[in-house]
Amino acid sequence: MEYRIDLSKTNYKELDYVLLDYKNFPLLERIYNVYAEYKNFQSNFPLFPEEILNPYTEILGYYDTDRNISAFSLIYLYPSRHSARAEQFAWTYSNPRDKLGYKSLRSECARYKRLGYRYLYVGEWSKYKAELQGFEKA
């Protein structure tokens, strides 16, 4: 089952982030590999450089408290449907108290609302997603 956030029902603030691109692929791959190891994934589906080259993909890099990029979100954009999809998030857990997973999703709600999107699709149900403003079944 797919879930989404109705961005018109949200009121979040954007974090400090940077838009990343293809030249940042080694950093993204390193962050993802650390994340997959930390999460103890049985099989980790690799990142592909072509995902980043797609003009309808954005990569938002997030800073930890030491001002290092230690997290990213891979977002697919669907402007014709006024929607975006949070496809992949990964971080290094360098400062777990930063709670970048929670904060980044709220920040993405604020960003895509500001850019005129109606929905942010977030995949399967999970407790922390269900706590978001505007959370609903797609």
Residue pairs with C-beta under 8 A, 6 or more apart in sequence:
1 124
1 125
1 137
1 138
2 121
2 123
2 124
2 137
2 138
3 121
3 122
3 123
3 124
3 125
3 129
3 130
3 135
3 136
3 137
3 138
4 83
4 119
4 120
4 121
4 122
4 135
4 136
4 137
4 138
5 109
5 119
5 120
5 121
5 122
5 132
5 133
5 134
5 135
5 136
6 118
6 119
6 134
6 136
7 109
7 112
7 113
7 117
7 118
7 119
7 120
7 134
8 113
8 118
8 134
9 133
9 134
10 106
10 109
10 110
10 113
10 132
10 133
10 134
11 133
12 106
12 107
12 109
12 110
12 113
12 133
13 106
13 107
13 110
14 107
14 110
14 111
14 114
15 62
15 103
15 104
15 107
16 62
16 63
17 60
17 61
17 62
17 63
17 104
17 107
18 60
18 61
18 63
18 69
19 58
19 59
19 60
19 61
20 27
20 28
20 52
20 59
20 60
20 61
20 69
20 72
21 52
21 59
22 49
22 52
22 53
24 59
24 61
25 47
25 49
25 52
27 61
27 69
28 47
28 52
28 59
28 72
28 90
29 46
29 47
31 69
31 70
31 71
31 72
31 90
31 91
31 92
32 44
32 46
32 47
32 88
32 90
33 44
34 90
34 92
34 93
35 90
35 91
35 92
35 93
36 44
36 90
38 92
38 93
47 74
47 88
51 57
51 74
52 59
54 76
56 76
56 77
56 78
56 79
57 74
57 75
57 76
57 77
58 74
58 75
58 77
59 72
59 73
59 74
59 75
60 72
60 73
60 75
60 104
60 107
60 108
60 111
61 69
61 71
61 72
62 69
62 70
62 71
62 72
62 73
62 91
62 100
62 103
62 104
62 107
63 69
63 70
64 70
64 71
64 92
64 94
64 95
64 98
64 100
65 95
65 98
66 94
66 95
68 94
70 91
70 92
70 94
70 95
70 100
71 89
71 90
71 91
71 92
71 100
71 101
71 104
72 89
72 90
72 91
73 86
73 88
73 89
73 104
73 105
73 108
74 86
74 87
74 88
74 89
75 84
75 85
75 86
75 87
75 108
75 112
76 84
76 85
76 87
77 84
77 117
78 84
78 85
81 119
82 116
82 117
82 118
82 119
83 117
83 118
83 119
83 120
83 121
84 108
84 112
84 117
84 119
84 120
84 121
85 120
85 121
85 122
85 123
86 105
86 108
86 120
86 121
86 122
86 123
89 101
89 104
89 105
91 100
91 101
101 128
102 128
105 122
105 128
105 129
105 132
106 132
108 120
109 120
109 132
109 133
109 134
112 120
119 138
121 138
122 129
122 132
122 135
123 129
129 135
